């Protein structure tokens, strides 16, 4: 029942701020994607309600990227690259990490500065590793400014995680 009320709230928000058809699409996309890839990434979270490593003034509230966008992005990426490692900066609850294995990514790193959000991403990925037993993944609770990017890291995902200053 709680999830249903969140969908209704999200529908109202999108309909009021964008368009009623966009609201229908976004609720449909979230339900379809949750059934296909797994639950646990839909409900938005405000930074003021979270335990943050670093300064929240440059961050954005947690909102998940659409499953539709992820599927199209990863499909297009597969046409130009065989890379299998992905780093999600500002990973939130891990939606891109949960979808990525379905498109051939097998080494995933999520970085987020909100402890509670990282905890949810870890729970989501533990469920996903049952479906993909060879999956290597980690979720790091750290400010992205403190994250060390190695010379072998080449594919990064960001969905509005922070402002231009970062």
N, C-alpha and C positions, 0 to 999 in steps of 0.2 A: 504494500500500500504506500509506503514511504517513497519508493522508486516512482510509482505512478504520479504521486503529487509533484515530484521533482520534474518529471516530463511535462506536466501541465504548466508548472511555473516557467520552465524553459520555453515552452511553446508561447506563452503570453509575452515573455521578455522579447523573443525574436520577432513575434508578430507586431508588437508595439514599436520596436526599434528599427526593424527592417521591412518585413513583408509577410503577409499571412502564408503565402505559398512557400516561402523560405522556412517558415516555422514548421509547416507540415513536413517538408523535406528533411529538416534537421532532426525532428523527432523520429521519423521513419528510419533515417540513416543510423541514428543511435540504437534503435531497437534491433535493426537488421545486423549491424556490426557487433552488437553485444551477443546476439545469438551465434554469429559466425566465429568471432574471435575471443569471446569471453567477457564477463562482466567486470565491474570495478573501476571504470575510468570515467564515468559520465558526470557525476555530481561536481559542480564547480566549488572552488574553495578560495576564500579571501585570505590574503597574506597576513592580515592583522590577527587572524585566528590560529596561526601556525607558529611553530618554533623554527626560527630562521637563523642560518649561518650567514652573517653578513648584513648588509643594509637593504631594507625592503624598498627604499625610495626608488630604486632602479628596476624593481621587479614588476611583474604583472600577475594578476590573480590567475589561479589555475582554471583553465578551460581547455577541454580536449579538442584537438584537431578532428575534423570529420573523418569517418572511416572512408567515405567516398574519395576525399582528397588523398588520403594515404594510399589507397589502392591504385589510384591513377598515377600518383607520384612514383611509387615503387615499381609499377608496371613499366612506366617510361624509363626509369633508371635501369631496369634489367635489360632494356634494349641497347644501352650504351656502355654498360660496365658489368664485369663479373665479380666485382668486389663483394665480399661477404661480411665485412665488419662495418658496424654502424655505431656512431656515438650520437646520443640525443642530449643536447645541452638544454637544460630546463625540462627534463623528462616528465615532470609531473607524476601522474599515477601510472605512466608507462604505456599508454596506448600505442605509440609507434613501435615500441619494443615488442608488444604483443602481436602486432600485425607483421612486422618485418620477417620473422621466420617463414611465413607463408610465401614469401617472395625470395627465398634463398639466402637470407642473412642468417649466419650461425654464430657470430661473435658480436655481442651487443653490450654497450655500456650506456647507462643512463646517469646523468648528473643533475642533481637538484639541490637547492639550498633549504628546502623545507623538510624537516625530519618526518613529520606525519605523512606527507605526500610520498616520500621515499619508502616509508614502511608499507604503504598501500601498493606501490610499484613492486616491491619485493614479493608481497603476497600474490600479486597478479602474475609475476614471472614464475613463481614456484608452481603455479597451476599450469602455465604454458610449457614448462620443461617436461611435464608428463607427456605432452603431445609431441614434443621434439626432444628426445633423450640426448642427442648430441649437441644440444644448444649450450653455448658458453655465454654467460651473462653476468653482469654486476650492476648494482645500483649504488651510486656513491652520493652520500649526503655531504655536499661541499658546495661552496660558492664557485661558479664557473670561472671566476677570476683567479682562483687558486688551483684549478684543475690543470695538470700537466698534460699537454698534448704531445704525443710521441711522433717521431718522424714517419712512422708507419700508419698513423691514423689518416684516413683520406675521405671518409664519408661522414658528414655531419648533418644532423637534422635539428632544426629550430622552428618552433611554432610560437612566435610572439612571447618568448620567455622573459625578456627584459628590454629595457629601453636602449636607445642609440648610444648612450654614454658607455655602457658595458661593452 
